[in-house]
Amino acid sequence: MDLKRKLVEGERPVGGWCATPSPGVAEVLATADFDFVTVDTEHSAATVESVENMLRAIEAAPGDTEALVRVADVEAARIKRVLDAGPSAIMAPQIDSPAAARELVELCRYPPQAASASGDDASASTDTTGAPDPADRVDADGHRGRRGVAGSRASDFGRRLDGYLRHGADDIAVIAQIETPRAVEAAGEIAAVSGVDALFVGPADLSASFGRFGEYDHPAVVDAIEETVAAANDAGVPVGTLATSDELIDRWMEAGYDYLIAGTDIGFLSVGADRAIERFEGGT
């Protein structure tokens, strides 16, 4: 899995967006040589089964395109099932506080095991025998992992579960979406949460939250984007967004974003169809 490294090392990866719950569509996008394809489960009819099959399709495509899955919310069972499918990255919407970011990170991590627990467990509470309470164990970042353990696709169906349990989270990029005024105000603190690898500005929801949907030139929206980008830069964390047109690709790169999702499956299909019809009608 290379996406996390690209984000951390500032390589400015570019991705595509797939809201259609179809392995075929996901594979077509992966053959375009994107660094990653985002599989959306928030605003789509995707199921756990379709997500797993879409990840298989992305991996089967020629090249090194990886899969990022956007979950519908920060909910333990939902995140656990997505991670068990084996994506390279996970993104969650509506992260508007450091506490929400911390919860996301903890749901993406297993409880720390004895060989990798932080310190000597002196901070853990003890039972009546003086032994540390396993429920109080934290990892080196101070997180209490809450991801459930099972042999799944991510661990080769359990064949490498022990190693995956200890180190699997190291390769998975965790991305927090910034979509509200409250999230913008807390962007620096969210980015500073250990385990958050990147921020992602949802431009549609962010502009809508200011009562200015799609008005990306409005001062309130411009200021919010600039504030978020600056906060991410100060924290040393990459920040990206979604562009749905050539004009927005140029605009967002000029705004200082570090990575980009440069179009959606539905957008590509719609634009291609409209252009074909326009060309046909123009020739008659």
LONULO-514158 format. One record per residue (C-alpha): x, y, z; residue number from 1; residue in one letter. Coordinates in nm, 2 decimals. Layout:
BEGIN
<rec><px>X</px><py>Y</py><pz>Z</pz><n>NUM</n><res>a</res></rec>
...
// end
This chain:
BEGIN
<rec><px>0.00</px><py>0.00</py><pz>0.00</pz><n>1</n><res>m</res></rec>
<rec><px>0.16</px><py>0.32</py><pz>-0.12</pz><n>2</n><res>d</res></rec>
<rec><px>-0.10</px><py>0.59</py><pz>-0.09</pz><n>3</n><res>l</res></rec>
<rec><px>-0.02</px><py>0.67</py><pz>0.27</pz><n>4</n><res>k</res></rec>
<rec><px>0.34</px><py>0.72</py><pz>0.18</pz><n>5</n><res>r</res></rec>
<rec><px>0.26</px><py>0.94</py><pz>-0.11</pz><n>6</n><res>k</res></rec>
<rec><px>0.04</px><py>1.16</py><pz>0.12</pz><n>7</n><res>l</res></rec>
<rec><px>0.30</px><py>1.18</py><pz>0.40</pz><n>8</n><res>v</res></rec>
<rec><px>0.59</px><py>1.25</py><pz>0.16</pz><n>9</n><res>e</res></rec>
<rec><px>0.41</px><py>1.52</py><pz>-0.03</pz><n>10</n><res>g</res></rec>
<rec><px>0.39</px><py>1.35</py><pz>-0.37</pz><n>11</n><res>e</res></rec>
<rec><px>0.05</px><py>1.51</py><pz>-0.45</pz><n>12</n><res>r</res></rec>
<rec><px>-0.15</px><py>1.20</py><pz>-0.56</pz><n>13</n><res>p</res></rec>
<rec><px>-0.45</px><py>1.24</py><pz>-0.79</pz><n>14</n><res>v</res></rec>
<rec><px>-0.76</px><py>1.02</py><pz>-0.76</pz><n>15</n><res>g</res></rec>
<rec><px>-1.10</px><py>0.95</py><pz>-0.91</pz><n>16</n><res>g</res></rec>
<rec><px>-1.44</px><py>0.92</py><pz>-0.75</pz><n>17</n><res>w</res></rec>
<rec><px>-1.67</px><py>0.62</py><pz>-0.78</pz><n>18</n><res>c</res></rec>
<rec><px>-2.02</px><py>0.65</py><pz>-0.65</pz><n>19</n><res>a</res></rec>
<rec><px>-2.17</px><py>0.38</py><pz>-0.87</pz><n>20</n><res>t</res></rec>
<rec><px>-2.16</px><py>0.05</py><pz>-0.68</pz><n>21</n><res>p</res></rec>
<rec><px>-2.01</px><py>-0.14</py><pz>-0.97</pz><n>22</n><res>s</res></rec>
<rec><px>-1.68</px><py>-0.33</py><pz>-0.99</pz><n>23</n><res>p</res></rec>
<rec><px>-1.68</px><py>-0.26</py><pz>-1.36</pz><n>24</n><res>g</res></rec>
<rec><px>-1.70</px><py>0.11</py><pz>-1.32</pz><n>25</n><res>v</res></rec>
<rec><px>-1.43</px><py>0.10</py><pz>-1.04</pz><n>26</n><res>a</res></rec>
<rec><px>-1.20</px><py>-0.10</py><pz>-1.27</pz><n>27</n><res>e</res></rec>
<rec><px>-1.25</px><py>0.14</py><pz>-1.56</pz><n>28</n><res>v</res></rec>
<rec><px>-1.14</px><py>0.43</py><pz>-1.34</pz><n>29</n><res>l</res></rec>
<rec><px>-0.85</px><py>0.23</py><pz>-1.21</pz><n>30</n><res>a</res></rec>
<rec><px>-0.73</px><py>0.17</py><pz>-1.57</pz><n>31</n><res>t</res></rec>
<rec><px>-0.70</px><py>0.55</py><pz>-1.61</pz><n>32</n><res>a</res></rec>
<rec><px>-0.39</px><py>0.53</py><pz>-1.39</pz><n>33</n><res>d</res></rec>
<rec><px>-0.52</px><py>0.74</py><pz>-1.10</pz><n>34</n><res>f</res></rec>
<rec><px>-0.31</px><py>0.70</py><pz>-0.79</pz><n>35</n><res>d</res></rec>
<rec><px>-0.63</px><py>0.60</py><pz>-0.61</pz><n>36</n><res>f</res></rec>
<rec><px>-1.00</px><py>0.56</py><pz>-0.67</pz><n>37</n><res>v</res></rec>
<rec><px>-1.24</px><py>0.67</py><pz>-0.40</pz><n>38</n><res>t</res></rec>
<rec><px>-1.52</px><py>0.43</py><pz>-0.34</pz><n>39</n><res>v</res></rec>
<rec><px>-1.81</px><py>0.63</py><pz>-0.19</pz><n>40</n><res>d</res></rec>
<rec><px>-2.05</px><py>0.46</py><pz>0.05</pz><n>41</n><res>t</res></rec>
<rec><px>-2.21</px><py>0.78</py><pz>0.20</pz><n>42</n><res>e</res></rec>
<rec><px>-2.40</px><py>0.90</py><pz>-0.10</pz><n>43</n><res>h</res></rec>
<rec><px>-2.44</px><py>0.58</py><pz>-0.29</pz><n>44</n><res>s</res></rec>
<rec><px>-2.62</px><py>0.24</py><pz>-0.28</pz><n>45</n><res>a</res></rec>
<rec><px>-2.29</px><py>0.06</py><pz>-0.20</pz><n>46</n><res>a</res></rec>
<rec><px>-2.31</px><py>-0.24</py><pz>0.03</pz><n>47</n><res>t</res></rec>
<rec><px>-2.03</px><py>-0.42</py><pz>0.21</pz><n>48</n><res>v</res></rec>
<rec><px>-2.03</px><py>-0.69</py><pz>-0.06</pz><n>49</n><res>e</res></rec>
<rec><px>-2.02</px><py>-0.44</py><pz>-0.35</pz><n>50</n><res>s</res></rec>
<rec><px>-1.73</px><py>-0.25</py><pz>-0.18</pz><n>51</n><res>v</res></rec>
<rec><px>-1.53</px><py>-0.56</py><pz>-0.14</pz><n>52</n><res>e</res></rec>
<rec><px>-1.59</px><py>-0.65</py><pz>-0.51</pz><n>53</n><res>n</res></rec>
<rec><px>-1.50</px><py>-0.30</py><pz>-0.62</pz><n>54</n><res>m</res></rec>
<rec><px>-1.17</px><py>-0.32</py><pz>-0.42</pz><n>55</n><res>l</res></rec>
<rec><px>-1.09</px><py>-0.65</py><pz>-0.60</pz><n>56</n><res>r</res></rec>
<rec><px>-1.16</px><py>-0.48</py><pz>-0.94</pz><n>57</n><res>a</res></rec>
<rec><px>-0.93</px><py>-0.19</py><pz>-0.86</pz><n>58</n><res>i</res></rec>
<rec><px>-0.65</px><py>-0.42</py><pz>-0.75</pz><n>59</n><res>e</res></rec>
<rec><px>-0.70</px><py>-0.63</py><pz>-1.07</pz><n>60</n><res>a</res></rec>
<rec><px>-0.66</px><py>-0.34</py><pz>-1.30</pz><n>61</n><res>a</res></rec>
<rec><px>-0.33</px><py>-0.28</py><pz>-1.47</pz><n>62</n><res>p</res></rec>
<rec><px>-0.10</px><py>-0.03</py><pz>-1.28</pz><n>63</n><res>g</res></rec>
<rec><px>-0.08</px><py>0.06</py><pz>-0.91</pz><n>64</n><res>d</res></rec>
<rec><px>-0.41</px><py>0.24</py><pz>-0.85</pz><n>65</n><res>t</res></rec>
<rec><px>-0.52</px><py>0.19</py><pz>-0.49</pz><n>66</n><res>e</res></rec>
<rec><px>-0.86</px><py>0.21</py><pz>-0.32</pz><n>67</n><res>a</res></rec>
<rec><px>-0.98</px><py>0.47</py><pz>-0.07</pz><n>68</n><res>l</res></rec>
<rec><px>-1.32</px><py>0.41</py><pz>0.08</pz><n>69</n><res>v</res></rec>
<rec><px>-1.54</px><py>0.70</py><pz>0.21</pz><n>70</n><res>r</res></rec>
<rec><px>-1.76</px><py>0.57</py><pz>0.49</pz><n>71</n><res>v</res></rec>
<rec><px>-2.11</px><py>0.71</py><pz>0.56</pz><n>72</n><res>a</res></rec>
<rec><px>-2.03</px><py>0.81</py><pz>0.92</pz><n>73</n><res>d</res></rec>
<rec><px>-1.80</px><py>0.73</py><pz>1.22</pz><n>74</n><res>v</res></rec>
<rec><px>-1.97</px><py>0.41</py><pz>1.33</pz><n>75</n><res>e</res></rec>
<rec><px>-1.78</px><py>0.11</py><pz>1.47</pz><n>76</n><res>a</res></rec>
<rec><px>-1.95</px><py>-0.17</py><pz>1.27</pz><n>77</n><res>a</res></rec>
<rec><px>-1.94</px><py>0.02</py><pz>0.94</pz><n>78</n><res>r</res></rec>
<rec><px>-1.57</px><py>0.11</py><pz>0.97</pz><n>79</n><res>i</res></rec>
<rec><px>-1.48</px><py>-0.24</py><pz>1.08</pz><n>80</n><res>k</res></rec>
<rec><px>-1.65</px><py>-0.39</py><pz>0.78</pz><n>81</n><res>r</res></rec>
<rec><px>-1.49</px><py>-0.15</py><pz>0.54</pz><n>82</n><res>v</res></rec>
<rec><px>-1.14</px><py>-0.20</py><pz>0.68</pz><n>83</n><res>l</res></rec>
<rec><px>-1.18</px><py>-0.58</py><pz>0.67</pz><n>84</n><res>d</res></rec>
<rec><px>-1.23</px><py>-0.55</py><pz>0.29</pz><n>85</n><res>a</res></rec>
<rec><px>-0.87</px><py>-0.42</py><pz>0.27</pz><n>86</n><res>g</res></rec>
<rec><px>-0.86</px><py>-0.06</py><pz>0.14</pz><n>87</n><res>p</res></rec>
<rec><px>-0.55</px><py>0.15</py><pz>0.14</pz><n>88</n><res>s</res></rec>
<rec><px>-0.72</px><py>0.44</py><pz>0.30</pz><n>89</n><res>a</res></rec>
<rec><px>-1.04</px><py>0.53</py><pz>0.47</pz><n>90</n><res>i</res></rec>
<rec><px>-1.22</px><py>0.87</py><pz>0.48</pz><n>91</n><res>m</res></rec>
<rec><px>-1.50</px><py>0.98</py><pz>0.71</pz><n>92</n><res>a</res></rec>
<rec><px>-1.73</px><py>1.28</py><pz>0.66</pz><n>93</n><res>p</res></rec>
<rec><px>-1.83</px><py>1.55</py><pz>0.91</pz><n>94</n><res>q</res></rec>
<rec><px>-1.53</px><py>1.54</py><pz>1.13</pz><n>95</n><res>i</res></rec>
<rec><px>-1.57</px><py>1.87</py><pz>1.32</pz><n>96</n><res>d</res></rec>
<rec><px>-1.37</px><py>1.83</py><pz>1.64</pz><n>97</n><res>s</res></rec>
<rec><px>-1.05</px><py>1.67</py><pz>1.77</pz><n>98</n><res>p</res></rec>
<rec><px>-1.27</px><py>1.43</py><pz>1.97</pz><n>99</n><res>a</res></rec>
<rec><px>-1.44</px><py>1.31</py><pz>1.65</pz><n>100</n><res>a</res></rec>
<rec><px>-1.10</px><py>1.27</py><pz>1.48</pz><n>101</n><res>a</res></rec>
<rec><px>-0.97</px><py>1.07</py><pz>1.77</pz><n>102</n><res>r</res></rec>
<rec><px>-1.27</px><py>0.84</py><pz>1.77</pz><n>103</n><res>e</res></rec>
<rec><px>-1.21</px><py>0.78</py><pz>1.39</pz><n>104</n><res>l</res></rec>
<rec><px>-0.85</px><py>0.69</py><pz>1.45</pz><n>105</n><res>v</res></rec>
<rec><px>-0.93</px><py>0.45</py><pz>1.74</pz><n>106</n><res>e</res></rec>
<rec><px>-1.20</px><py>0.27</py><pz>1.54</pz><n>107</n><res>l</res></rec>
<rec><px>-0.93</px><py>0.21</py><pz>1.27</pz><n>108</n><res>c</res></rec>
<rec><px>-0.69</px><py>0.05</py><pz>1.52</pz><n>109</n><res>r</res></rec>
<rec><px>-0.68</px><py>-0.28</py><pz>1.70</pz><n>110</n><res>y</res></rec>
<rec><px>-0.63</px><py>-0.28</py><pz>2.07</pz><n>111</n><res>p</res></rec>
<rec><px>-0.25</px><py>-0.27</py><pz>2.13</pz><n>112</n><res>p</res></rec>
<rec><px>-0.09</px><py>-0.61</py><pz>2.20</pz><n>113</n><res>q</res></rec>
<rec><px>0.16</px><py>-0.68</py><pz>2.47</pz><n>114</n><res>a</res></rec>
<rec><px>0.47</px><py>-0.65</py><pz>2.25</pz><n>115</n><res>a</res></rec>
<rec><px>0.36</px><py>-0.31</py><pz>2.11</pz><n>116</n><res>s</res></rec>
<rec><px>0.19</px><py>-0.14</py><pz>2.41</pz><n>117</n><res>a</res></rec>
<rec><px>0.33</px><py>0.19</py><pz>2.51</pz><n>118</n><res>s</res></rec>
<rec><px>0.56</px><py>0.22</py><pz>2.81</pz><n>119</n><res>g</res></rec>
<rec><px>0.53</px><py>-0.04</py><pz>3.08</pz><n>120</n><res>d</res></rec>
<rec><px>0.16</px><py>0.00</py><pz>3.13</pz><n>121</n><res>d</res></rec>
<rec><px>0.21</px><py>0.20</py><pz>3.44</pz><n>122</n><res>a</res></rec>
<rec><px>-0.08</px><py>0.42</py><pz>3.35</pz><n>123</n><res>s</res></rec>
<rec><px>-0.32</px><py>0.14</py><pz>3.31</pz><n>124</n><res>a</res></rec>
<rec><px>-0.57</px><py>0.07</py><pz>3.59</pz><n>125</n><res>s</res></rec>
<rec><px>-0.53</px><py>-0.26</py><pz>3.78</pz><n>126</n><res>t</res></rec>
<rec><px>-0.77</px><py>-0.52</py><pz>3.91</pz><n>127</n><res>d</res></rec>
<rec><px>-0.76</px><py>-0.65</py><pz>4.27</pz><n>128</n><res>t</res></rec>
<rec><px>-0.46</px><py>-0.87</py><pz>4.19</pz><n>129</n><res>t</res></rec>
<rec><px>-0.25</px><py>-0.57</py><pz>4.07</pz><n>130</n><res>g</res></rec>
<rec><px>-0.25</px><py>-0.68</py><pz>3.71</pz><n>131</n><res>a</res></rec>
<rec><px>-0.31</px><py>-0.41</py><pz>3.44</pz><n>132</n><res>p</res></rec>
<rec><px>-0.66</px><py>-0.39</py><pz>3.30</pz><n>133</n><res>d</res></rec>
<rec><px>-0.63</px><py>-0.48</py><pz>2.93</pz><n>134</n><res>p</res></rec>
<rec><px>-0.92</px><py>-0.24</py><pz>2.85</pz><n>135</n><res>a</res></rec>
<rec><px>-0.70</px><py>0.05</py><pz>2.96</pz><n>136</n><res>d</res></rec>
<rec><px>-0.40</px><py>-0.03</py><pz>2.74</pz><n>137</n><res>r</res></rec>
<rec><px>-0.30</px><py>0.25</py><pz>2.49</pz><n>138</n><res>v</res></rec>
<rec><px>-0.07</px><py>0.24</py><pz>2.20</pz><n>139</n><res>d</res></rec>
<rec><px>0.23</px><py>0.47</py><pz>2.15</pz><n>140</n><res>a</res></rec>
<rec><px>0.01</px><py>0.75</py><pz>2.03</pz><n>141</n><res>d</res></rec>
<rec><px>-0.22</px><py>0.73</py><pz>2.34</pz><n>142</n><res>g</res></rec>
<rec><px>-0.50</px><py>0.56</py><pz>2.14</pz><n>143</n><res>h</res></rec>
<rec><px>-0.72</px><py>0.28</py><pz>2.27</pz><n>144</n><res>r</res></rec>
<rec><px>-0.78</px><py>0.07</py><pz>1.96</pz><n>145</n><res>g</res></rec>
<rec><px>-1.14</px><py>-0.03</py><pz>1.91</pz><n>146</n><res>r</res></rec>
<rec><px>-1.14</px><py>-0.23</py><pz>1.59</pz><n>147</n><res>r</res></rec>
<rec><px>-1.27</px><py>-0.58</py><pz>1.63</pz><n>148</n><res>g</res></rec>
<rec><px>-1.05</px><py>-0.88</py><pz>1.54</pz><n>149</n><res>v</res></rec>
<rec><px>-1.14</px><py>-1.14</py><pz>1.27</pz><n>150</n><res>a</res></rec>
<rec><px>-0.98</px><py>-1.31</py><pz>0.98</pz><n>151</n><res>g</res></rec>
<rec><px>-1.08</px><py>-1.11</py><pz>0.68</pz><n>152</n><res>s</res></rec>
<rec><px>-0.97</px><py>-1.01</py><pz>0.33</pz><n>153</n><res>r</res></rec>
<rec><px>-0.74</px><py>-0.75</py><pz>0.47</pz><n>154</n><res>a</res></rec>
<rec><px>-0.54</px><py>-1.02</py><pz>0.66</pz><n>155</n><res>s</res></rec>
<rec><px>-0.55</px><py>-1.28</py><pz>0.38</pz><n>156</n><res>d</res></rec>
<rec><px>-0.85</px><py>-1.43</py><pz>0.55</pz><n>157</n><res>f</res></rec>
<rec><px>-0.66</px><py>-1.48</py><pz>0.87</pz><n>158</n><res>g</res></rec>
<rec><px>-0.35</px><py>-1.63</py><pz>0.72</pz><n>159</n><res>r</res></rec>
<rec><px>-0.14</px><py>-1.33</py><pz>0.84</pz><n>160</n><res>r</res></rec>
<rec><px>-0.37</px><py>-1.21</py><pz>1.11</pz><n>161</n><res>l</res></rec>
<rec><px>-0.11</px><py>-1.19</py><pz>1.39</pz><n>162</n><res>d</res></rec>
<rec><px>0.12</px><py>-0.96</py><pz>1.19</pz><n>163</n><res>g</res></rec>
<rec><px>-0.18</px><py>-0.76</py><pz>1.05</pz><n>164</n><res>y</res></rec>
<rec><px>-0.31</px><py>-0.72</py><pz>1.40</pz><n>165</n><res>l</res></rec>
<rec><px>0.01</px><py>-0.56</py><pz>1.52</pz><n>166</n><res>r</res></rec>
<rec><px>0.11</px><py>-0.36</py><pz>1.21</pz><n>167</n><res>h</res></rec>
<rec><px>-0.19</px><py>-0.34</py><pz>0.97</pz><n>168</n><res>g</res></rec>
<rec><px>-0.29</px><py>0.01</py><pz>1.07</pz><n>169</n><res>a</res></rec>
<rec><px>0.05</px><py>0.14</py><pz>0.98</pz><n>170</n><res>d</res></rec>
<rec><px>-0.02</px><py>0.12</py><pz>0.61</pz><n>171</n><res>d</res></rec>
<rec><px>-0.38</px><py>0.26</py><pz>0.61</pz><n>172</n><res>i</res></rec>
<rec><px>-0.43</px><py>0.63</py><pz>0.55</pz><n>173</n><res>a</res></rec>
<rec><px>-0.69</px><py>0.79</py><pz>0.78</pz><n>174</n><res>v</res></rec>
<rec><px>-0.85</px><py>1.10</py><pz>0.63</pz><n>175</n><res>i</res></rec>
<rec><px>-1.08</px><py>1.34</py><pz>0.81</pz><n>176</n><res>a</res></rec>
<rec><px>-1.33</px><py>1.55</py><pz>0.61</pz><n>177</n><res>q</res></rec>
<rec><px>-1.37</px><py>1.92</py><pz>0.69</pz><n>178</n><res>i</res></rec>
<rec><px>-1.73</px><py>2.03</py><pz>0.59</pz><n>179</n><res>e</res></rec>
<rec><px>-1.86</px><py>2.28</py><pz>0.84</pz><n>180</n><res>t</res></rec>
<rec><px>-1.77</px><py>2.61</py><pz>1.00</pz><n>181</n><res>p</res></rec>
<rec><px>-1.70</px><py>2.43</py><pz>1.32</pz><n>182</n><res>r</res></rec>
<rec><px>-1.47</px><py>2.19</py><pz>1.15</pz><n>183</n><res>a</res></rec>
<rec><px>-1.28</px><py>2.48</py><pz>0.98</pz><n>184</n><res>v</res></rec>
<rec><px>-1.23</px><py>2.65</py><pz>1.32</pz><n>185</n><res>e</res></rec>
<rec><px>-1.09</px><py>2.32</py><pz>1.46</pz><n>186</n><res>a</res></rec>
<rec><px>-0.90</px><py>2.22</py><pz>1.15</pz><n>187</n><res>a</res></rec>
<rec><px>-0.56</px><py>2.27</py><pz>1.31</pz><n>188</n><res>g</res></rec>
<rec><px>-0.65</px><py>2.06</py><pz>1.61</pz><n>189</n><res>e</res></rec>
<rec><px>-0.81</px><py>1.79</py><pz>1.40</pz><n>190</n><res>i</res></rec>
<rec><px>-0.49</px><py>1.77</py><pz>1.18</pz><n>191</n><res>a</res></rec>
<rec><px>-0.28</px><py>1.75</py><pz>1.50</pz><n>192</n><res>a</res></rec>
<rec><px>-0.46</px><py>1.43</py><pz>1.62</pz><n>193</n><res>v</res></rec>
<rec><px>-0.20</px><py>1.16</py><pz>1.60</pz><n>194</n><res>s</res></rec>
<rec><px>-0.31</px><py>0.90</py><pz>1.34</pz><n>195</n><res>g</res></rec>
<rec><px>-0.49</px><py>1.15</py><pz>1.11</pz><n>196</n><res>v</res></rec>
<rec><px>-0.29</px><py>1.13</py><pz>0.79</pz><n>197</n><res>d</res></rec>
<rec><px>-0.47</px><py>1.39</py><pz>0.58</pz><n>198</n><res>a</res></rec>
<rec><px>-0.76</px><py>1.63</py><pz>0.57</pz><n>199</n><res>l</res></rec>
<rec><px>-1.01</px><py>1.65</py><pz>0.29</pz><n>200</n><res>f</res></rec>
<rec><px>-1.24</px><py>1.95</py><pz>0.23</pz><n>201</n><res>v</res></rec>
<rec><px>-1.58</px><py>1.86</py><pz>0.10</pz><n>202</n><res>g</res></rec>
<rec><px>-1.65</px><py>2.17</py><pz>-0.12</pz><n>203</n><res>p</res></rec>
<rec><px>-2.02</px><py>2.11</py><pz>-0.17</pz><n>204</n><res>a</res></rec>
<rec><px>-2.10</px><py>2.05</py><pz>0.19</pz><n>205</n><res>d</res></rec>
<rec><px>-1.87</px><py>2.32</py><pz>0.31</pz><n>206</n><res>l</res></rec>
<rec><px>-2.02</px><py>2.59</py><pz>0.09</pz><n>207</n><res>s</res></rec>
<rec><px>-2.37</px><py>2.47</py><pz>0.17</pz><n>208</n><res>a</res></rec>
<rec><px>-2.30</px><py>2.49</py><pz>0.54</pz><n>209</n><res>s</res></rec>
<rec><px>-2.24</px><py>2.86</py><pz>0.49</pz><n>210</n><res>f</res></rec>
<rec><px>-2.56</px><py>2.89</py><pz>0.30</pz><n>211</n><res>g</res></rec>
<rec><px>-2.37</px><py>2.94</py><pz>-0.02</pz><n>212</n><res>r</res></rec>
<rec><px>-2.39</px><py>2.61</py><pz>-0.20</pz><n>213</n><res>f</res></rec>
<rec><px>-2.16</px><py>2.60</py><pz>-0.50</pz><n>214</n><res>g</res></rec>
<rec><px>-2.05</px><py>2.97</py><pz>-0.46</pz><n>215</n><res>e</res></rec>
<rec><px>-1.68</px><py>2.90</py><pz>-0.43</pz><n>216</n><res>y</res></rec>
<rec><px>-1.60</px><py>3.27</py><pz>-0.50</pz><n>217</n><res>d</res></rec>
<rec><px>-1.80</px><py>3.38</py><pz>-0.20</pz><n>218</n><res>h</res></rec>
<rec><px>-1.58</px><py>3.55</py><pz>0.07</pz><n>219</n><res>p</res></rec>
<rec><px>-1.70</px><py>3.32</py><pz>0.35</pz><n>220</n><res>a</res></rec>
<rec><px>-1.62</px><py>3.01</py><pz>0.14</pz><n>221</n><res>v</res></rec>
<rec><px>-1.29</px><py>3.14</py><pz>0.02</pz><n>222</n><res>v</res></rec>
<rec><px>-1.19</px><py>3.23</py><pz>0.37</pz><n>223</n><res>d</res></rec>
<rec><px>-1.29</px><py>2.89</py><pz>0.51</pz><n>224</n><res>a</res></rec>
<rec><px>-1.08</px><py>2.71</py><pz>0.24</pz><n>225</n><res>i</res></rec>
<rec><px>-0.78</px><py>2.93</py><pz>0.30</pz><n>226</n><res>e</res></rec>
<rec><px>-0.81</px><py>2.88</py><pz>0.68</pz><n>227</n><res>e</res></rec>
<rec><px>-0.83</px><py>2.51</py><pz>0.64</pz><n>228</n><res>t</res></rec>
<rec><px>-0.53</px><py>2.48</py><pz>0.40</pz><n>229</n><res>v</res></rec>
<rec><px>-0.32</px><py>2.71</py><pz>0.63</pz><n>230</n><res>a</res></rec>
<rec><px>-0.41</px><py>2.50</py><pz>0.94</pz><n>231</n><res>a</res></rec>
<rec><px>-0.32</px><py>2.18</py><pz>0.76</pz><n>232</n><res>a</res></rec>
<rec><px>0.01</px><py>2.33</py><pz>0.64</pz><n>233</n><res>n</res></rec>
<rec><px>0.09</px><py>2.45</py><pz>0.99</pz><n>234</n><res>d</res></rec>
<rec><px>0.03</px><py>2.10</py><pz>1.12</pz><n>235</n><res>a</res></rec>
<rec><px>0.23</px><py>1.94</py><pz>0.85</pz><n>236</n><res>g</res></rec>
<rec><px>-0.06</px><py>1.74</py><pz>0.73</pz><n>237</n><res>v</res></rec>
<rec><px>-0.17</px><py>1.72</py><pz>0.36</pz><n>238</n><res>p</res></rec>
<rec><px>-0.51</px><py>1.85</py><pz>0.26</pz><n>239</n><res>v</res></rec>
<rec><px>-0.71</px><py>1.77</py><pz>-0.05</pz><n>240</n><res>g</res></rec>
<rec><px>-1.05</px><py>1.83</py><pz>-0.21</pz><n>241</n><res>t</res></rec>
<rec><px>-1.28</px><py>1.72</py><pz>-0.50</pz><n>242</n><res>l</res></rec>
<rec><px>-1.29</px><py>1.89</py><pz>-0.84</pz><n>243</n><res>a</res></rec>
<rec><px>-1.57</px><py>1.83</py><pz>-1.08</pz><n>244</n><res>t</res></rec>
<rec><px>-1.46</px><py>2.03</py><pz>-1.37</pz><n>245</n><res>s</res></rec>
<rec><px>-1.15</px><py>2.15</py><pz>-1.55</pz><n>246</n><res>d</res></rec>
<rec><px>-1.20</px><py>2.50</py><pz>-1.40</pz><n>247</n><res>e</res></rec>
<rec><px>-1.22</px><py>2.36</py><pz>-1.05</pz><n>248</n><res>l</res></rec>
<rec><px>-0.90</px><py>2.15</py><pz>-1.10</pz><n>249</n><res>i</res></rec>
<rec><px>-0.72</px><py>2.47</py><pz>-1.18</pz><n>250</n><res>d</res></rec>
<rec><px>-0.88</px><py>2.67</py><pz>-0.90</pz><n>251</n><res>r</res></rec>
<rec><px>-0.82</px><py>2.41</py><pz>-0.63</pz><n>252</n><res>w</res></rec>
<rec><px>-0.45</px><py>2.36</py><pz>-0.72</pz><n>253</n><res>m</res></rec>
<rec><px>-0.40</px><py>2.74</py><pz>-0.71</pz><n>254</n><res>e</res></rec>
<rec><px>-0.57</px><py>2.73</py><pz>-0.37</pz><n>255</n><res>a</res></rec>
<rec><px>-0.28</px><py>2.53</py><pz>-0.24</pz><n>256</n><res>g</res></rec>
<rec><px>-0.43</px><py>2.18</py><pz>-0.20</pz><n>257</n><res>y</res></rec>
<rec><px>-0.18</px><py>1.89</py><pz>-0.17</pz><n>258</n><res>d</res></rec>
<rec><px>-0.38</px><py>1.63</py><pz>-0.35</pz><n>259</n><res>y</res></rec>
<rec><px>-0.70</px><py>1.61</py><pz>-0.55</pz><n>260</n><res>l</res></rec>
<rec><px>-0.99</px><py>1.39</py><pz>-0.66</pz><n>261</n><res>i</res></rec>
<rec><px>-1.02</px><py>1.51</py><pz>-1.02</pz><n>262</n><res>a</res></rec>
<rec><px>-1.37</px><py>1.41</py><pz>-1.12</pz><n>263</n><res>g</res></rec>
<rec><px>-1.64</px><py>1.15</py><pz>-1.06</pz><n>264</n><res>t</res></rec>
<rec><px>-1.78</px><py>0.85</py><pz>-1.24</pz><n>265</n><res>d</res></rec>
<rec><px>-2.12</px><py>1.02</py><pz>-1.28</pz><n>266</n><res>i</res></rec>
<rec><px>-1.96</px><py>1.34</py><pz>-1.39</pz><n>267</n><res>g</res></rec>
<rec><px>-1.74</px><py>1.17</py><pz>-1.65</pz><n>268</n><res>f</res></rec>
<rec><px>-2.04</px><py>0.98</py><pz>-1.79</pz><n>269</n><res>l</res></rec>
<rec><px>-2.27</px><py>1.29</py><pz>-1.80</pz><n>270</n><res>s</res></rec>
<rec><px>-2.01</px><py>1.52</py><pz>-1.96</pz><n>271</n><res>v</res></rec>
<rec><px>-1.92</px><py>1.25</py><pz>-2.22</pz><n>272</n><res>g</res></rec>
<rec><px>-2.28</px><py>1.19</py><pz>-2.31</pz><n>273</n><res>a</res></rec>
<rec><px>-2.35</px><py>1.57</py><pz>-2.34</pz><n>274</n><res>d</res></rec>
<rec><px>-2.05</px><py>1.63</py><pz>-2.56</pz><n>275</n><res>r</res></rec>
<rec><px>-2.15</px><py>1.34</py><pz>-2.79</pz><n>276</n><res>a</res></rec>
<rec><px>-2.50</px><py>1.47</py><pz>-2.83</pz><n>277</n><res>i</res></rec>
<rec><px>-2.38</px><py>1.83</py><pz>-2.88</pz><n>278</n><res>e</res></rec>
<rec><px>-2.14</px><py>1.71</py><pz>-3.15</pz><n>279</n><res>r</res></rec>
<rec><px>-2.41</px><py>1.50</py><pz>-3.32</pz><n>280</n><res>f</res></rec>
<rec><px>-2.66</px><py>1.78</py><pz>-3.32</pz><n>281</n><res>e</res></rec>
<rec><px>-2.40</px><py>2.03</py><pz>-3.44</pz><n>282</n><res>g</res></rec>
<rec><px>-2.33</px><py>1.82</py><pz>-3.75</pz><n>283</n><res>g</res></rec>
<rec><px>-2.69</px><py>1.79</py><pz>-3.86</pz><n>284</n><res>t</res></rec>
// end
